[in-house]
Amino acid sequence: MRHVAVVGGGILGLAVARELTARGSRVTVLEKEDRWAAHQTGHNSNVVHAGLYYQPGSFKARMSVAGNRSIVDYARSHDVPVEVCGKLVVATSEAEVPGLHALAQRAEANGVPAKLVQPAEAHSYEPEVACVAALRVESTAIIDFAAICRAMARELESSSATLRLGTPALAIRRGGAGGVEIATGTDVVRADALVNCAGLHSDRVARLAGVVPRARIVPFRGEYFTLRPEAAHLVRGLIYPVPDPTLPFLGVHLTRMLDGSVHAGPNAVLALRREGYRWRDVSWRDLAESARFPGLWRLARRYPRTAVEEVVRSLSRRRFAASLARLVPAVGSEDLVRSDAGVRAQALLPDGTLVHDFLIETAPNQVHVLNAPSPAATCALEIAKHVADQVG
């Protein structure tokens, strides 16, 4: 029986381990933290995406529609909370209507169930929304991704898999017969193959294994607010802006969670540490590594105004609220309570280009998942199949 070591205990690492186990491999999962889903998976918006935004034919486009169905089915079969609530993407001015129509065309190309609606119908879904037109996307859902991970861990525990929390991969070298040896600080794990799902540290794990990745991980913190309970009635479901095609991220939006609370955000600012969830979380090593990377400076030169606006919005509750008020005018700064932030592991090329699609690189007996930001959690079961195919 082939033995595969998976580095990373987020939703991708656990999904890959589950898929490999189902295919007959013996699997060991190494997670440096003391719990599953400690970083990206446990700090995201818990939205199951429909596949609306992605370039037709891309990994994201192909996997999102299938992933939307498979992750919802998995949740329902394992008693994990999930609600298929749909969402509205709203054009707040006539200037945004062409972008909304382009989004509708992309939805059709990707096989996403969506329809253009007029303001009266939009208000039947979201009475407080401001729009001149909207796109209704029915298959978007809200889920508990951390609970999905716990369910996967229980499955793996009942199978032949070995799950090791508090076990970092500190060094990796080729072993006998073409396998790998992973030093953890307490022992050496020997395996026939390695799968790297280390998220924020995926490029570093690749380099430990002797692979020079094409892209570098740059951490972007996404900051959220929660609407105070007295204002939560202003949002019934999910409300998103029309994305600006010239900018790298979607923009702030409003999301009603499974517990009835409403999250607002995220913005996107450079994190000062790979696991930098607050401004005071600083790693001089991480900062120096980012500062030496020419791709970051080229990205900043490409979007200087956006970078400044995101920082200002991070520091100003009033500016954050103003962005939300474009979607729901009744939201004011007094309605916002700061919530937990997340950090996105964004792959960046040396020329300053953001890697928009999933990026997976291989070496003999190694598979490295080097870019898997949103909607990777939605697509986790589909990405796992692809990775398992690469492992062979």
C-alpha positions as CSV (number, residue, x, y, z in Angstrom):
1,M,0.0,0.0,0.0
2,R,1.4,3.4,-1.0
3,H,2.0,5.8,1.8
4,V,1.4,9.5,1.2
5,A,2.2,12.3,3.6
6,V,0.0,15.4,3.4
7,V,1.3,18.6,4.9
8,G,-1.5,20.9,6.0
9,G,-4.7,20.3,8.0
10,G,-7.0,22.8,6.4
11,I,-9.9,21.8,4.2
12,L,-7.7,21.0,1.2
13,G,-5.3,18.8,3.1
14,L,-8.1,16.9,4.8
15,A,-10.0,16.5,1.5
16,V,-7.0,15.3,-0.3
17,A,-6.3,12.8,2.6
18,R,-9.9,11.6,2.4
19,E,-9.7,11.1,-1.4
20,L,-6.4,9.3,-1.2
21,T,-7.6,7.0,1.5
22,A,-10.7,6.2,-0.5
23,R,-8.4,5.2,-3.4
24,G,-6.5,2.8,-1.2
25,S,-3.4,4.8,-0.1
26,R,-2.2,4.9,3.5
27,V,-2.1,8.6,4.5
28,T,-0.4,10.6,7.2
29,V,-1.6,14.2,7.7
30,L,0.8,16.6,9.4
31,E,-0.6,19.9,10.8
32,K,1.6,22.3,12.7
33,E,-1.3,23.8,14.8
34,D,-3.2,22.0,17.6
35,R,-6.5,22.0,15.7
36,W,-7.8,21.5,12.2
37,A,-8.7,24.5,10.0
38,A,-6.7,26.9,12.1
39,H,-5.9,29.5,9.4
40,Q,-7.6,30.2,6.0
41,T,-10.3,27.6,6.3
42,G,-11.2,28.7,9.8
43,H,-11.1,32.4,9.1
44,N,-13.1,32.8,5.8
45,S,-16.6,34.0,5.0
46,N,-18.1,30.5,5.0
47,V,-19.7,31.2,1.6
48,V,-20.2,28.3,-0.8
49,H,-19.5,30.1,-4.1
50,A,-21.5,29.4,-7.3
51,G,-18.6,29.9,-9.8
52,L,-19.9,33.2,-11.1
53,Y,-16.7,35.3,-11.4
54,Y,-14.1,33.0,-13.0
55,Q,-12.6,32.8,-16.4
56,P,-14.5,30.2,-18.4
57,G,-12.3,27.1,-18.8
58,S,-10.2,27.9,-15.7
59,F,-9.7,25.5,-12.8
60,K,-11.9,27.8,-10.7
61,A,-14.7,27.9,-13.2
62,R,-14.7,24.1,-13.9
63,M,-14.4,23.1,-10.2
64,S,-16.7,25.7,-8.6
65,V,-20.0,24.5,-10.1
66,A,-19.2,20.9,-9.3
67,G,-17.7,21.9,-6.0
68,N,-20.8,23.9,-5.0
69,R,-22.9,20.7,-5.4
70,S,-20.4,18.3,-3.8
71,I,-19.6,20.3,-0.7
72,V,-23.3,21.0,0.0
73,D,-24.1,17.3,-0.5
74,Y,-21.2,16.4,1.9
75,A,-22.5,18.8,4.5
76,R,-26.0,17.4,4.4
77,S,-24.8,13.8,4.6
78,H,-22.6,14.6,7.6
79,D,-25.0,16.8,9.5
80,V,-23.0,20.0,9.0
81,P,-25.0,23.2,8.9
82,V,-25.6,24.6,5.4
83,E,-28.1,26.9,3.8
84,V,-28.6,27.4,0.1
85,C,-29.8,31.0,0.3
86,G,-28.7,32.6,-3.0
87,K,-27.2,36.0,-3.4
88,L,-27.6,39.4,-5.1
89,V,-24.9,41.1,-7.1
90,V,-26.1,44.7,-7.4
91,A,-25.3,47.5,-9.8
92,T,-25.6,50.7,-7.8
93,S,-25.3,53.0,-10.8
94,E,-25.9,52.9,-14.6
95,A,-22.1,52.8,-15.0
96,E,-22.0,49.4,-13.4
97,V,-24.8,47.9,-15.5
98,P,-22.5,46.7,-18.4
99,G,-20.3,45.0,-15.9
100,L,-23.4,43.3,-14.4
101,H,-24.4,42.1,-17.9
102,A,-20.9,40.8,-18.5
103,L,-21.1,38.9,-15.2
104,A,-24.4,37.4,-16.3
105,Q,-22.8,36.2,-19.6
106,R,-19.9,34.7,-17.6
107,A,-22.4,32.9,-15.4
108,E,-24.1,31.4,-18.4
109,A,-20.7,30.3,-19.8
110,N,-19.8,28.6,-16.6
111,G,-23.2,26.9,-16.1
112,V,-24.2,29.0,-13.0
113,P,-27.9,29.4,-12.4
114,A,-28.4,33.2,-12.4
115,K,-30.8,35.8,-13.7
116,L,-30.9,39.5,-14.2
117,V,-33.6,41.3,-12.2
118,Q,-35.0,44.8,-12.0
119,P,-35.0,46.8,-8.8
120,A,-38.5,45.8,-7.8
121,E,-37.6,42.1,-7.8
122,A,-34.2,42.8,-6.2
123,H,-36.1,44.5,-3.3
124,S,-38.3,41.4,-2.9
125,Y,-35.1,39.6,-1.9
126,E,-33.4,42.5,-0.1
127,P,-35.8,45.4,0.8
128,E,-33.0,47.7,1.9
129,V,-30.7,47.3,-1.1
130,A,-29.8,50.2,-3.4
131,C,-29.6,49.2,-7.1
132,V,-30.5,50.1,-10.6
133,A,-30.3,46.4,-11.6
134,A,-29.1,43.1,-10.0
135,L,-28.1,39.6,-10.7
136,R,-29.8,36.9,-8.7
137,V,-27.6,33.8,-8.1
138,E,-29.6,30.9,-6.7
139,S,-26.9,28.3,-5.8
140,T,-24.7,30.4,-3.4
141,A,-24.8,28.9,0.1
142,I,-23.6,29.5,3.6
143,I,-21.8,26.7,5.4
144,D,-19.6,26.0,8.4
145,F,-16.3,25.0,6.7
146,A,-14.5,24.4,10.1
147,A,-17.3,21.8,10.8
148,I,-16.7,20.3,7.4
149,C,-13.1,19.8,8.5
150,R,-14.0,18.2,11.7
151,A,-16.3,15.8,9.9
152,M,-13.5,14.9,7.5
153,A,-11.1,14.3,10.4
154,R,-13.7,11.9,12.0
155,E,-13.9,10.0,8.7
156,L,-10.2,9.8,8.5
157,E,-9.8,8.7,12.1
158,S,-12.2,5.8,11.4
159,S,-10.2,4.8,8.4
160,S,-6.5,3.9,8.0
161,A,-5.3,7.5,8.1
162,T,-2.8,8.8,10.7
163,L,-3.7,12.4,11.8
164,R,-1.0,14.4,13.6
165,L,-1.7,17.8,15.1
166,G,1.1,19.9,16.5
167,T,3.5,18.4,13.9
168,P,5.3,20.9,11.7
169,A,7.3,19.9,8.6
170,L,10.7,21.4,9.4
171,A,12.8,19.7,6.7
172,I,12.2,17.5,3.7
173,R,14.5,15.4,1.7
174,R,14.3,12.7,-0.9
175,G,14.2,9.2,0.7
176,G,15.0,5.8,-0.5
177,A,13.4,4.5,-3.7
178,G,12.3,8.0,-4.7
179,G,10.2,8.7,-1.6
180,V,10.4,11.5,0.9
181,E,11.5,12.0,4.5
182,I,9.9,14.7,6.6
183,A,11.6,15.9,9.8
184,T,9.0,17.1,12.3
185,G,11.2,17.9,15.3
186,T,10.3,14.8,17.1
187,D,10.7,12.1,14.4
188,V,11.1,11.5,10.7
189,V,8.0,10.6,8.6
190,R,8.9,8.4,5.7
191,A,6.5,8.2,2.8
192,D,6.3,7.3,-0.9
193,A,4.9,10.6,-1.9
194,L,4.3,14.2,-0.6
195,V,1.3,16.4,-1.0
196,N,1.8,20.0,0.1
197,C,-1.4,21.8,1.1
198,A,0.3,24.2,3.5
199,G,-1.7,27.3,2.5
200,L,0.1,30.4,3.8
201,H,3.4,28.4,3.9
202,S,2.9,26.4,0.7
203,D,5.8,28.0,-1.2
204,R,8.1,27.5,1.8
205,V,7.2,23.8,2.1
206,A,7.9,23.5,-1.7
207,R,11.3,25.0,-1.2
208,L,12.0,22.6,1.7
209,A,11.2,19.8,-0.7
210,G,13.7,21.1,-3.3
211,V,11.1,22.7,-5.6
212,V,11.5,26.3,-6.7
213,P,7.9,27.5,-7.1
214,R,7.0,29.9,-9.9
215,A,5.0,32.1,-7.5
216,R,5.6,33.5,-4.0
217,I,2.9,33.6,-1.3
218,V,2.1,37.2,-0.3
219,P,-0.4,37.4,2.7
220,F,-3.3,39.8,2.4
221,R,-5.4,40.4,5.5
222,G,-9.2,40.6,5.0
223,E,-10.8,42.5,7.8
224,Y,-14.5,42.1,8.7
225,F,-17.1,43.9,10.8
226,T,-20.3,42.5,12.1
227,L,-23.5,44.5,12.0
228,R,-24.8,45.1,15.5
229,P,-27.9,43.0,16.3
230,E,-30.3,46.0,16.0
231,A,-29.1,46.5,12.3
232,A,-28.9,42.8,11.3
233,H,-32.5,43.0,9.8
234,L,-31.1,45.3,7.0
235,V,-29.6,42.2,5.3
236,R,-31.6,39.0,4.6
237,G,-29.0,37.0,2.6
238,L,-25.8,37.9,0.6
239,I,-25.3,41.2,-1.1
240,Y,-22.3,41.8,-3.3
241,P,-21.1,44.7,-5.5
242,V,-20.3,44.4,-9.2
243,P,-16.6,43.7,-9.2
244,D,-14.3,46.2,-10.8
245,P,-12.5,44.2,-13.6
246,T,-9.4,46.5,-13.2
247,L,-8.9,45.6,-9.5
248,P,-7.7,42.3,-8.0
249,F,-10.4,41.7,-5.3
250,L,-14.2,41.6,-5.2
251,G,-14.8,44.5,-2.8
252,V,-16.6,44.5,0.5
253,H,-20.0,42.8,0.7
254,L,-22.6,41.8,3.2
255,T,-23.3,38.2,4.3
256,R,-25.9,36.8,6.7
257,M,-24.3,33.9,8.5
258,L,-25.9,30.7,9.8
259,D,-26.4,32.1,13.2
260,G,-28.3,35.1,11.9
261,S,-25.5,37.6,12.3
262,V,-24.4,39.7,9.3
263,H,-20.7,40.0,8.4
264,A,-19.4,42.9,6.4
265,G,-16.2,42.9,4.4
266,P,-13.5,42.1,3.7
267,N,-11.1,44.7,2.6
268,A,-7.6,43.7,1.5
269,V,-4.4,45.0,3.1
270,L,-0.9,43.5,3.1
271,A,-0.5,41.4,6.3
272,L,2.7,42.1,8.2
273,R,3.1,38.4,9.0
274,R,2.0,35.3,7.1
275,E,-0.5,34.7,10.0
276,G,-1.0,38.4,10.7
277,Y,-4.6,38.8,11.7
278,R,-4.1,42.2,13.3
279,W,-1.9,45.2,12.5
280,R,0.2,44.4,15.6
281,D,1.0,40.9,14.3
282,V,4.4,41.5,12.8
283,S,7.1,39.1,11.6
284,W,10.4,40.8,10.6
285,R,11.3,37.6,8.7
286,D,8.1,37.7,6.7
287,L,8.3,41.4,6.1
288,A,11.9,41.2,4.9
289,E,11.0,38.3,2.6
290,S,8.1,40.3,1.1
291,A,10.2,43.4,0.8
292,R,12.9,41.5,-1.2
293,F,10.4,40.1,-3.6
294,P,10.2,42.4,-6.7
295,G,6.7,41.1,-7.5
296,L,5.2,42.9,-4.5
297,W,6.6,46.3,-5.5
298,R,5.4,45.8,-9.1
299,L,2.0,45.0,-7.8
300,A,2.0,48.1,-5.7
301,R,3.0,50.3,-8.6
302,R,0.1,48.7,-10.6
303,Y,-2.5,49.5,-8.0
304,P,-1.2,52.5,-5.9
305,R,-4.5,54.2,-5.4
306,T,-6.3,51.0,-4.4
307,A,-3.5,50.1,-1.9
308,V,-3.9,53.5,-0.2
309,E,-7.7,53.2,-0.2
310,E,-7.6,49.8,1.4
311,V,-5.3,50.9,4.2
312,V,-7.4,54.0,4.9
313,R,-10.6,51.8,5.0
314,S,-8.8,49.5,7.4
315,L,-8.1,52.4,9.7
316,S,-11.4,54.2,9.3
317,R,-14.7,52.7,10.4
318,R,-16.5,55.6,8.7
319,R,-14.8,54.8,5.3
320,F,-15.6,51.1,5.7
321,A,-19.3,52.0,6.4
322,A,-19.4,54.3,3.4
323,S,-18.4,51.3,1.1
324,L,-21.2,49.2,2.6
325,A,-23.7,52.1,2.3
326,R,-23.3,52.0,-1.5
327,L,-25.1,48.6,-1.2
328,V,-27.4,49.2,1.7
329,P,-27.8,53.0,2.5
330,A,-29.2,52.4,5.9
331,V,-25.9,51.0,7.2
332,G,-23.9,53.5,9.2
333,S,-20.6,53.5,11.0
334,E,-22.4,53.1,14.3
335,D,-23.8,49.8,13.1
336,L,-20.3,48.2,12.7
337,V,-18.6,46.0,15.4
338,R,-15.1,44.8,14.5
339,S,-14.9,41.1,13.9
340,D,-12.2,38.5,13.3
341,A,-10.0,38.9,10.2
342,G,-8.7,36.3,7.8
343,V,-5.5,36.1,5.9
344,R,-5.5,35.1,2.2
345,A,-2.5,33.2,0.9
346,Q,-2.2,35.0,-2.5
347,A,0.3,33.7,-5.0
348,L,2.2,36.5,-6.8
349,L,4.5,36.2,-9.8
350,P,7.8,38.1,-10.0
351,D,6.4,40.5,-12.6
352,G,3.7,41.6,-10.1
353,T,0.9,39.5,-11.6
354,L,-1.6,38.0,-9.2
355,V,-2.2,34.3,-9.9
356,H,-5.9,34.2,-10.2
357,D,-6.4,30.5,-10.9
358,F,-5.5,27.5,-8.7
359,L,-1.8,26.8,-9.1
360,I,-0.6,23.2,-8.6
361,E,3.0,22.1,-9.4
362,T,4.4,18.7,-9.4
363,A,7.8,17.0,-9.0
364,P,8.7,13.3,-8.8
365,N,6.5,11.9,-6.1
366,Q,5.4,15.4,-5.0
367,V,2.3,17.6,-5.6
368,H,2.4,21.2,-4.4
369,V,-0.8,23.2,-4.1
370,L,0.7,26.7,-4.4
371,N,-2.4,28.9,-5.0
372,A,-5.7,28.0,-3.5
373,P,-7.5,31.1,-2.3
374,S,-11.3,31.5,-2.6
375,P,-13.2,29.5,-3.8
376,A,-10.9,26.7,-2.8
377,A,-13.0,25.7,0.2
378,T,-16.0,25.4,-2.1
379,C,-14.0,23.3,-4.5
380,A,-12.2,21.3,-1.9
381,L,-13.6,17.9,-2.9
382,E,-13.0,18.6,-6.6
383,I,-9.4,19.8,-6.0
384,A,-8.8,16.7,-4.0
385,K,-9.7,14.5,-6.9
386,H,-7.4,16.4,-9.2
387,V,-4.5,16.2,-6.7
388,A,-5.1,12.5,-6.1
389,D,-4.9,12.0,-9.9
390,Q,-1.5,13.8,-9.9
391,V,-0.2,11.6,-7.0
392,G,-1.1,8.6,-9.2
